[in-house]
């Protein structure tokens, strides 16, 4: 499948800023089932861009802009060729051992209510079967909210609500999987959807199965991601895989607008 992606992020500031520094995790990389045919990052003003990698091995672009500036637009566009993989990740470079992804974070704390629900929902059996049941249980439990997630809401807080965003569901999935003793990590990227434009990139999880490797699960659909997904960054939680993160030097408030479009070209 050939997927065309357009992702625009616009910041507006109530007062001019002296400097802006951003880390962009917006560049997908090649795997066995994902080939980047073309990709570019554009900024609407003079800026310095420096490519590198973060601690999880994700491709990052550091963005430096000198002020004064009252706003900035960052536009990502490109095409990615994908193929079906039954959710199994193949051909991706791994910098860190799977047991690291058993760690809890501020956004994915070891929550007793989530772990108890995961244990009850999955029952006994092999790890892969339990993960499929966990994925399906989360999909059945929550109503979906495809809007922008609430800042600072952790997995435990999200679990108490009837509605969840993709970020929240992925955090809950990771907490439950780790509670079952299975390494799990957060994935940010893009997904083809019939509802067209979205206010944020997509998120799903990957869990590690001995002898099989990393397997992707999307509790938003209750299924494994297939060729209509583009994988960009992974981390322990959404903070570590955030598409755009950084700091600014200046007073005032900021307004953020995001528009993401994913289209099938073949």
FIROGU-585783 format. One record per residue: x, y, z of N, C-alpha, C, O in turn; chain; residue in one letter. Coordinates in steps of 0.1 Angstrom, whole numbers. Example, Ala and Ser with C-alpha at 12.3 -4.5 7.8 and 13.67 -1.06 7.14 Angstrom:
BEGIN
(node (132,-57,78),(123,-45,78),(132,-33,78),(142,-33,85),'A','a')
(node (128,-22,71),(137,-11,71),(129,0,79),(134,11,80),'A','s')
//
This chain:
BEGIN
(node (8,-12,0),(0,0,0),(9,12,0),(19,13,7),'A','x')
(node (5,22,-8),(12,35,-8),(4,45,0),(-7,48,-4),'A','x')
(node (10,51,10),(3,60,19),(9,74,18),(22,75,18),'A','x')
(node (1,84,16),(6,98,15),(2,105,28),(-10,104,32),'A','x')
(node (12,112,34),(10,118,47),(13,133,47),(23,137,41),'A','x')
(node (4,140,53),(6,155,55),(3,158,69),(-8,155,74),'A','x')
(node (12,164,76),(11,167,90),(16,181,93),(28,184,91),'A','x')
(node (7,190,97),(10,204,99),(8,207,114),(-2,205,119),'A','x')
(node (18,213,120),(18,218,133),(21,233,133),(31,238,128),'A','x')
(node (11,241,139),(13,255,139),(12,260,154),(3,257,161),'A','x')
(node (22,268,158),(23,275,171),(21,290,169),(27,296,160),'A','x')
(node (12,296,177),(10,310,178),(13,315,192),(8,309,201),'A','x')
(node (20,326,193),(24,331,206),(18,344,209),(17,353,200),'A','x')
(node (13,346,221),(7,359,225),(17,370,226),(13,382,225),'A','x')
(node (30,367,229),(40,377,229),(52,371,221),(54,359,221),'A','x')
(node (60,380,215),(72,375,207),(81,367,215),(84,370,227),'A','x')
(node (86,356,209),(96,347,216),(110,350,211),(112,354,200),'A','x')
(node (120,349,220),(134,352,217),(140,340,210),(149,342,202),'A','x')
(node (136,328,214),(142,316,208),(133,304,210),(125,303,219),'A','x')
(node (134,295,200),(126,283,201),(135,271,197),(142,271,188),'A','x')
(node (134,261,206),(142,248,204),(132,237,204),(124,235,214),'A','x')
(node (131,229,193),(122,218,193),(129,205,189),(138,205,180),'A','x')
(node (125,194,195),(129,180,190),(117,174,183),(106,172,188),'A','x')
(node (120,171,170),(109,166,161),(112,151,159),(122,146,153),'A','x')
(node (102,143,164),(102,128,161),(91,126,150),(80,122,153),'A','x')
(node (95,130,138),(85,131,127),(89,123,115),(83,124,104),'A','x')
(node (100,115,116),(106,109,104),(105,94,106),(112,88,114),'A','x')
(node (97,87,98),(97,72,98),(109,66,92),(116,73,84),'A','x')
(node (112,54,96),(124,47,90),(120,34,84),(109,29,86),'A','x')
(node (129,29,76),(126,16,68),(126,4,77),(135,3,86),'A','x')
(node (117,-5,75),(117,-18,81),(114,-28,70),(113,-24,58),'A','x')
(node (112,-41,73),(109,-51,63),(96,-48,56),(94,-50,45),'A','x')
(node (86,-42,64),(73,-40,58),(69,-25,57),(58,-21,56),'A','x')
(node (80,-16,57),(77,-2,56),(89,5,49),(100,4,54),'A','x')
(node (87,11,38),(97,17,30),(94,32,27),(83,35,22),'A','x')
(node (102,41,32),(100,55,30),(104,59,16),(116,59,12),'A','x')
(node (94,62,7),(96,66,-7),(101,80,-8),(108,84,-17),'A','x')
(node (96,89,1),(100,103,1),(95,110,14),(84,107,18),'A','x')
(node (103,119,19),(99,125,32),(106,138,33),(118,140,30),'A','x')
(node (99,149,38),(105,162,40),(99,169,52),(87,167,55),'A','x')
(node (107,177,58),(102,186,69),(105,200,65),(116,204,61),'A','x')
(node (94,209,65),(95,223,61),(91,232,72),(82,228,80),'A','x')
(node (98,243,74),(95,253,84),(93,266,77),(100,269,67),'A','x')
(node (83,274,81),(80,286,74),(88,299,78),(84,310,75),'A','x')
(node (100,296,83),(109,307,86),(123,302,87),(126,290,88),'A','x')
(node (133,311,88),(147,307,89),(149,299,101),(145,303,112),'A','x')
(node (155,287,99),(157,278,111),(169,269,108),(173,267,96),'A','x')
(node (176,264,118),(186,254,117),(180,240,121),(173,239,131),'A','x')
(node (183,231,112),(179,217,115),(191,208,116),(200,208,108),'A','x')
(node (190,199,126),(201,190,128),(196,176,131),(188,174,140),'A','x')
(node (200,166,123),(194,153,125),(202,145,135),(214,147,137),'A','x')
(node (196,136,142),(202,127,152),(193,116,157),(184,112,150),'A','x')
(node (196,111,168),(188,100,174),(186,103,189),(195,109,196),'A','x')
(node (175,99,195),(173,100,209),(177,88,216),(182,79,210),'A','x')
(node (174,87,229),(179,76,237),(172,63,234),(177,52,237),'A','x')
(node (161,63,227),(153,51,223),(157,47,209),(152,37,204),'A','x')
(node (166,54,202),(170,51,189),(161,57,178),(163,54,166),'A','x')
(node (152,65,182),(143,72,172),(151,82,164),(159,89,170),'A','x')
(node (148,83,151),(153,94,143),(147,107,148),(135,108,149),'A','x')
(node (155,117,151),(150,130,155),(156,141,147),(167,140,141),'A','x')
(node (149,152,146),(154,164,139),(153,176,150),(142,179,154),'A','x')
(node (165,181,153),(165,193,162),(163,205,154),(169,208,144),'A','x')
(node (153,213,159),(150,226,152),(153,238,161),(149,238,173),'A','x')
(node (161,247,156),(165,259,163),(161,272,155),(164,273,144),'A','x')
(node (153,280,162),(149,293,156),(152,304,165),(148,304,177),'A','x')
(node (158,315,160),(160,327,167),(149,337,165),(144,338,154),'A','x')
(node (145,344,175),(134,354,174),(139,368,170),(150,369,166),'A','x')
(node (130,377,171),(117,375,177),(107,368,167),(108,370,155),'A','x')
(node (98,360,173),(89,353,164),(75,352,172),(75,349,184),'A','x')
(node (65,354,164),(51,353,170),(44,340,166),(32,338,170),'A','x')
(node (51,332,159),(45,319,155),(54,311,146),(64,317,141),'A','x')
(node (51,299,144),(59,290,135),(50,279,130),(42,273,138),'A','x')
(node (52,275,118),(45,263,112),(55,253,107),(64,256,100),'A','x')
(node (53,241,112),(62,229,108),(53,220,100),(43,215,105),'A','x')
(node (57,217,88),(49,208,79),(58,196,75),(69,197,71),'A','x')
(node (52,184,77),(58,172,73),(50,166,62),(37,166,62),'A','x')
(node (56,161,51),(49,155,40),(58,144,34),(70,144,34),'A','x')
(node (51,133,29),(59,123,23),(50,111,19),(38,111,22),'A','x')
(node (56,101,14),(50,88,10),(57,76,15),(69,76,16),'A','x')
(node (50,67,20),(55,54,26),(48,42,20),(36,42,18),'A','x')
(node (56,33,15),(51,20,10),(51,10,21),(61,8,28),'A','x')
(node (40,3,23),(38,-6,34),(33,-20,29),(27,-21,18),'A','x')
(node (35,-30,37),(30,-44,33),(25,-50,46),(28,-46,57),'A','x')
(node (17,-60,44),(11,-67,56),(21,-75,64),(30,-81,58),'A','x')
(node (19,-75,77),(29,-82,85),(22,-89,97),(29,-95,105),'A','x')
(node (9,-89,97),(2,-95,108),(5,-90,122),(4,-96,132),'A','x')
(node (10,-77,122),(14,-70,134),(28,-73,139),(32,-66,148),'A','x')
(node (35,-82,133),(48,-85,137),(59,-76,131),(59,-74,119),'A','x')
(node (67,-69,140),(77,-60,135),(89,-68,130),(95,-76,138),'A','x')
(node (93,-65,118),(105,-72,112),(114,-61,106),(110,-52,99),'A','x')
(node (127,-63,108),(137,-55,102),(139,-41,108),(145,-33,101),'A','x')
(node (135,-39,120),(138,-26,127),(150,-27,136),(152,-38,143),'A','x')
(node (158,-17,136),(170,-17,145),(165,-15,159),(157,-7,162),'A','x')
(node (171,-23,168),(167,-23,182),(180,-19,190),(190,-26,190),'A','x')
(node (179,-8,198),(190,-3,206),(190,-8,220),(200,-8,227),'A','x')
(node (178,-11,225),(176,-14,239),(170,-28,241),(163,-33,233),'A','x')
(node (173,-35,252),(168,-49,255),(153,-48,259),(149,-38,265),'A','x')
(node (146,-58,255),(131,-58,258),(128,-56,273),(118,-49,276),'A','x')
(node (135,-62,282),(132,-60,297),(131,-46,301),(124,-43,311),'A','x')
(node (138,-37,294),(137,-23,298),(123,-18,297),(119,-9,305),'A','x')
(node (115,-23,288),(101,-19,286),(91,-25,296),(79,-24,294),'A','x')
(node (97,-30,307),(88,-34,318),(87,-23,328),(80,-23,338),'A','x')
(node (95,-12,326),(95,-1,336),(83,7,336),(76,9,325),'A','x')
(node (79,12,347),(68,21,349),(73,35,347),(85,38,349),'A','x')
(node (64,45,343),(68,59,342),(57,67,349),(47,62,354),'A','x')
(node (59,80,349),(48,89,355),(35,88,347),(24,88,353),'A','x')
(node (36,86,334),(24,84,326),(18,70,326),(7,68,322),'A','x')
(node (27,60,329),(23,46,329),(27,40,342),(35,31,343),'A','x')
(node (21,45,353),(24,39,367),(18,25,368),(9,21,361),'A','x')
(node (24,18,377),(19,4,380),(6,5,388),(6,6,400),'A','x')
(node (-5,5,380),(-18,8,386),(-25,-5,389),(-28,-13,380),'A','x')
(node (-29,-8,402),(-35,-21,406),(-48,-23,399),(-51,-35,395),'A','x')
(node (-56,-13,396),(-69,-15,390),(-67,-20,375),(-75,-29,371),'A','x')
(node (-58,-14,368),(-55,-18,354),(-50,-32,354),(-54,-40,346),'A','x')
(node (-41,-35,363),(-34,-49,363),(-45,-59,366),(-44,-70,361),'A','x')
(node (-53,-57,376),(-64,-66,380),(-73,-69,368),(-77,-80,365),'A','x')
(node (-77,-58,361),(-86,-59,349),(-79,-67,338),(-85,-76,332),'A','x')
(node (-66,-65,336),(-58,-72,326),(-58,-87,329),(-60,-95,320),'A','x')
(node (-55,-90,342),(-54,-104,346),(-68,-111,344),(-68,-123,339),'A','x')
(node (-78,-104,348),(-92,-110,347),(-96,-112,332),(-102,-122,328),'A','x')
(node (-93,-102,324),(-97,-102,310),(-89,-112,301),(-94,-117,291),'A','x')
(node (-77,-115,305),(-69,-124,296),(-68,-138,301),(-66,-147,292),'A','x')
(node (-71,-141,313),(-71,-155,318),(-58,-162,317),(-47,-155,316),'A','x')
(node (-58,-175,316),(-46,-182,315),(-43,-184,300),(-51,-182,291),'A','x')
(node (-31,-189,297),(-27,-192,283),(-14,-186,279),(-7,-181,288),'A','x')
(node (-10,-187,267),(2,-182,262),(2,-167,261),(-9,-161,260),'A','x')
(node (14,-161,262),(14,-146,262),(8,-139,250),(1,-129,252),'A','x')
(node (10,-145,238),(4,-139,226),(-12,-139,227),(-18,-129,224),'A','x')
(node (-17,-150,231),(-32,-151,232),(-37,-142,243),(-48,-135,241),'A','x')
(node (-30,-140,254),(-34,-131,264),(-34,-117,259),(-42,-109,263),'A','x')
(node (-24,-113,252),(-23,-99,246),(-34,-96,237),(-40,-85,237),'A','x')
(node (-38,-106,228),(-49,-104,219),(-62,-102,227),(-70,-93,224),'A','x')
(node (-64,-109,238),(-76,-108,246),(-75,-94,254),(-86,-88,255),'A','x')
(node (-64,-90,258),(-62,-77,265),(-65,-66,255),(-72,-56,259),'A','x')
(node (-61,-67,243),(-64,-57,233),(-79,-56,230),(-84,-45,229),'A','x')
(node (-85,-67,229),(-99,-67,226),(-107,-62,238),(-117,-55,236),'A','x')
(node (-103,-65,250),(-110,-61,262),(-110,-45,263),(-120,-39,267),'A','x')
(node (-99,-39,260),(-98,-25,261),(-106,-18,250),(-113,-8,252),'A','x')
(node (-106,-24,238),(-115,-19,227),(-129,-19,231),(-137,-10,228),'A','x')
(node (-133,-30,238),(-147,-31,241),(-151,-22,253),(-163,-18,254),'A','x')
(node (-142,-19,262),(-145,-12,274),(-147,3,272),(-155,9,278),'A','x')
(node (-139,9,263),(-139,23,261),(-146,29,249),(-145,22,238),'A','x')
(node (-152,40,250),(-157,48,238),(-145,56,233),(-137,61,241),'A','x')
(node (-143,57,220),(-132,63,215),(-133,78,214),(-144,83,210),'A','x')
(node (-123,86,217),(-122,100,215),(-109,103,206),(-98,101,211),'A','x')
(node (-111,107,194),(-100,109,184),(-94,123,185),(-86,127,176),'A','x')
(node (-98,131,195),(-93,144,196),(-80,145,204),(-74,134,206),'A','x')
(node (-76,157,207),(-63,158,214),(-64,154,228),(-74,157,235),'A','x')
(node (-55,146,234),(-56,141,247),(-54,152,258),(-47,162,255),'A','x')
(node (-58,149,270),(-57,159,281),(-42,159,286),(-38,148,289),'A','x')
(node (-36,170,286),(-22,170,291),(-21,165,305),(-29,169,314),'A','x')
(node (-11,156,308),(-8,152,321),(-17,140,326),(-14,135,337),'A','x')
(node (-27,136,319),(-35,125,324),(-28,112,322),(-24,108,311),'A','x')
(node (-26,105,334),(-18,92,333),(-28,81,330),(-40,83,330),'A','x')
(node (-22,69,329),(-30,57,326),(-40,54,337),(-52,50,333),'A','x')
(node (-37,56,349),(-46,53,360),(-58,62,360),(-69,57,362),'A','x')
(node (-56,75,357),(-67,84,356),(-76,82,344),(-88,82,345),'A','x')
(node (-69,78,333),(-77,76,321),(-86,63,322),(-96,62,317),'A','x')
(node (-81,53,330),(-88,41,332),(-101,43,339),(-110,34,337),'A','x')
(node (-102,53,347),(-115,56,354),(-125,62,346),(-137,64,350),'A','x')
(node (-122,66,334),(-132,73,325),(-138,64,315),(-132,54,311),'A','x')
(node (-150,67,310),(-156,58,299),(-151,61,285),(-153,53,276),'A','x')
(node (-144,72,283),(-140,76,270),(-124,78,270),(-119,83,280),'A','x')
(node (-118,73,260),(-103,74,260),(-98,77,246),(-104,74,236),'A','x')
(node (-87,85,246),(-80,88,233),(-70,77,230),(-67,68,238),'A','x')
(node (-65,76,217),(-55,66,214),(-43,67,224),(-37,56,227),'A','x')
(node (-38,79,228),(-27,79,237),(-31,72,250),(-23,65,256),'A','x')
(node (-43,75,256),(-47,69,268),(-48,54,267),(-43,47,276),'A','x')
(node (-54,49,257),(-56,35,255),(-42,28,254),(-40,17,259),'A','x')
(node (-33,34,247),(-20,28,246),(-13,28,259),(-6,18,262),'A','x')
(node (-14,38,267),(-8,38,280),(-14,27,289),(-7,20,296),'A','x')
(node (-27,26,289),(-34,15,296),(-29,2,292),(-27,-7,300),'A','x')
(node (-28,0,279),(-24,-13,273),(-10,-16,279),(-8,-28,283),'A','x')
(node (-1,-7,279),(13,-9,283),(13,-13,298),(20,-22,302),'A','x')
(node (5,-6,306),(5,-9,321),(0,-23,323),(6,-30,331),'A','x')
(node (-11,-27,316),(-16,-40,318),(-7,-51,313),(-5,-61,320),'A','x')
(node (0,-49,302),(9,-59,296),(21,-60,306),(25,-71,309),'A','x')
(node (26,-49,310),(38,-50,319),(34,-57,332),(42,-64,338),'A','x')
(node (21,-54,337),(17,-61,349),(16,-76,347),(16,-84,357),'A','x')
(node (14,-81,335),(14,-95,332),(28,-100,330),(30,-112,327),'A','x')
(node (38,-92,331),(52,-96,329),(57,-95,315),(67,-102,312),'A','x')
(node (50,-88,306),(53,-87,292),(58,-73,289),(51,-64,291),'A','x')
(node (70,-72,283),(75,-59,279),(66,-52,269),(61,-59,260),'A','x')
(node (63,-39,271),(54,-32,262),(58,-18,261),(64,-12,270),'A','x')
(node (57,-12,249),(61,1,246),(51,9,238),(42,3,231),'A','x')
(node (52,22,239),(43,32,232),(49,34,218),(61,36,216),'A','x')
(node (40,35,208),(44,38,194),(36,50,189),(24,50,191),'A','x')
(node (43,59,183),(36,70,177),(38,69,162),(48,65,157),'A','x')
(node (28,74,154),(29,73,140),(16,77,133),(9,86,138),'A','x')
(node (13,71,122),(1,75,114),(-7,63,110),(-2,52,108),'A','x')
(node (-20,65,109),(-29,54,105),(-39,59,95),(-45,70,97),'A','x')
(node (-42,52,85),(-53,55,75),(-66,53,82),(-69,42,87),'A','x')
(node (-75,63,81),(-88,63,87),(-98,68,77),(-95,77,70),'A','x')
(node (-110,63,78),(-121,68,69),(-126,82,73),(-133,88,65),'A','x')
(node (-123,86,85),(-128,99,90),(-119,111,86),(-121,122,90),'A','x')
(node (-109,108,77),(-101,119,71),(-92,126,81),(-84,119,87),'A','x')
(node (-92,139,81),(-83,147,89),(-85,144,104),(-96,142,109),'A','x')
(node (-73,145,111),(-73,143,126),(-65,154,132),(-57,160,126),'A','x')
(node (-68,155,145),(-61,166,153),(-49,162,160),(-43,169,167),'A','x')
(node (-44,150,157),(-32,145,163),(-27,132,156),(-36,125,150),'A','x')
(node (-14,129,155),(-10,116,150),(-16,105,158),(-22,107,169),'A','x')
(node (-15,92,153),(-20,81,160),(-10,75,170),(1,78,170),'A','x')
(node (-15,66,178),(-7,59,188),(-12,45,190),(-24,42,189),'A','x')
(node (-3,36,192),(-6,22,195),(5,16,203),(15,23,206),'A','x')
(node (4,3,206),(14,-4,214),(22,-15,207),(16,-20,197),'A','x')
(node (33,-18,212),(40,-30,208),(44,-38,220),(48,-32,230),'A','x')
(node (43,-51,220),(46,-60,231),(56,-70,226),(55,-75,215),'A','x')
(node (65,-75,235),(76,-84,231),(72,-98,235),(70,-101,247),'A','x')
(node (73,-107,225),(70,-121,228),(83,-129,225),(88,-128,214),'A','x')
(node (88,-137,235),(100,-145,232),(98,-154,221),(87,-161,219),'A','x')
(node (107,-154,212),(107,-163,200),(100,-157,188),(101,-162,177),'A','x')
(node (93,-146,190),(85,-139,179),(90,-125,177),(90,-120,166),'A','x')
(node (93,-118,188),(97,-104,187),(86,-95,191),(77,-98,198),'A','x')
(node (87,-83,186),(78,-72,189),(65,-74,180),(66,-75,168),'A','x')
(node (54,-73,187),(41,-75,180),(32,-62,183),(32,-58,195),'A','x')
(node (26,-56,173),(19,-44,175),(4,-47,178),(-2,-57,173),'A','x')
(node (-2,-39,187),(-16,-40,191),(-22,-26,191),(-16,-17,197),'A','x')
(node (-34,-24,185),(-41,-12,186),(-54,-13,193),(-63,-18,187),'A','x')
(node (-55,-9,206),(-67,-11,213),(-78,-2,208),(-90,-3,212),'A','x')
(node (-75,8,199),(-86,16,193),(-94,8,184),(-106,10,182),'A','x')
(node (-88,-2,177),(-96,-11,168),(-97,-25,174),(-106,-33,169),'A','x')
(node (-90,-29,184),(-90,-42,190),(-83,-52,181),(-84,-64,183),'A','x')
(node (-74,-47,172),(-67,-56,162),(-53,-52,162),(-48,-42,167),'A','x')
(node (-45,-60,154),(-31,-57,152),(-30,-47,140),(-37,-49,130),'A','x')
(node (-21,-37,141),(-19,-28,130),(-14,-36,118),(-6,-45,119),'A','x')
(node (-18,-31,106),(-14,-38,94),(-8,-27,84),(-2,-18,89),'A','x')
(node (-10,-29,71),(-3,-21,61),(-9,-7,60),(-3,2,53),'A','x')
(node (-20,-4,68),(-25,10,68),(-19,18,79),(-25,29,83),'A','x')
(node (-8,14,85),(-1,21,96),(13,25,92),(19,17,84),'A','x')
(node (18,36,96),(32,40,94),(38,43,108),(33,52,115),'A','x')
(node (48,35,111),(54,36,124),(65,46,124),(73,46,115),'A','x')
(node (66,55,134),(75,66,135),(85,65,147),(97,64,145),'A','x')
(node (79,64,159),(88,65,171),(82,56,182),(70,53,182),'A','x')
(node (91,51,190),(87,43,202),(94,48,214),(105,54,214),'A','x')
(node (88,45,226),(93,49,239),(85,42,250),(76,34,247),'A','x')
(node (89,44,262),(81,39,273),(67,45,274),(58,38,280),'A','x')
(node (65,57,270),(52,63,270),(52,75,260),(61,76,252),'A','x')
(node (41,82,260),(39,93,250),(49,104,251),(52,110,241),'A','x')
(node (54,106,263),(64,117,265),(76,114,257),(82,123,250),'A','x')
(node (81,102,258),(93,98,251),(92,97,236),(102,97,228),'A','x')
(node (79,95,231),(77,94,217),(69,105,211),(64,104,199),'A','x')
(node (69,117,218),(61,128,213),(66,133,199),(78,135,198),'A','x')
(node (57,135,190),(62,140,177),(69,154,177),(79,156,170),'A','x')
(node (64,163,186),(71,176,187),(72,179,202),(62,178,209),'A','x')
(node (84,182,206),(86,186,220),(98,195,221),(107,195,213),'A','x')
(node (97,204,231),(109,214,232),(106,225,242),(98,223,251),'A','x')
(node (112,236,239),(111,248,248),(112,261,240),(116,261,229),'A','x')
(node (107,271,247),(108,285,241),(113,294,251),(111,292,263),'A','x')
(node (119,305,246),(124,315,255),(116,328,253),(117,334,242),'A','x')
(node (107,331,262),(98,343,261),(86,342,270),(83,331,274),'A','x')
(node (79,353,272),(67,353,280),(55,350,272),(56,348,259),'A','x')
(node (43,350,278),(31,349,271),(26,334,270),(33,325,275),'A','x')
(node (15,332,263),(9,319,261),(11,315,247),(14,323,238),'A','x')
(node (9,302,245),(10,296,231),(-3,289,228),(-10,284,236),'A','x')
(node (-6,290,215),(-18,283,209),(-13,273,199),(-5,276,190),'A','x')
(node (-17,260,200),(-13,249,192),(-24,244,183),(-35,241,188),'A','x')
(node (-22,243,170),(-31,237,161),(-24,226,153),(-13,229,147),'A','x')
(node (-30,215,152),(-24,203,145),(-34,197,135),(-46,196,139),'A','x')
(node (-30,194,123),(-38,188,113),(-30,177,107),(-19,179,102),'A','x')
(node (-36,164,107),(-30,153,101),(-39,146,91),(-51,144,93),'A','x')
(node (-33,144,79),(-41,137,69),(-33,125,63),(-21,127,60),'A','x')
(node (-39,114,62),(-33,102,57),(-42,97,46),(-54,94,48),'A','x')
(node (-37,95,34),(-44,91,22),(-38,79,15),(-26,78,15),'A','x')
(node (-46,70,10),(-41,59,2),(-40,63,-13),(-49,69,-18),'A','x')
(node (-28,61,-19),(-25,65,-32),(-26,55,-43),(-25,58,-55),'A','x')
(node (-28,42,-39),(-29,32,-49),(-41,23,-47),(-44,14,-54),'A','x')
//
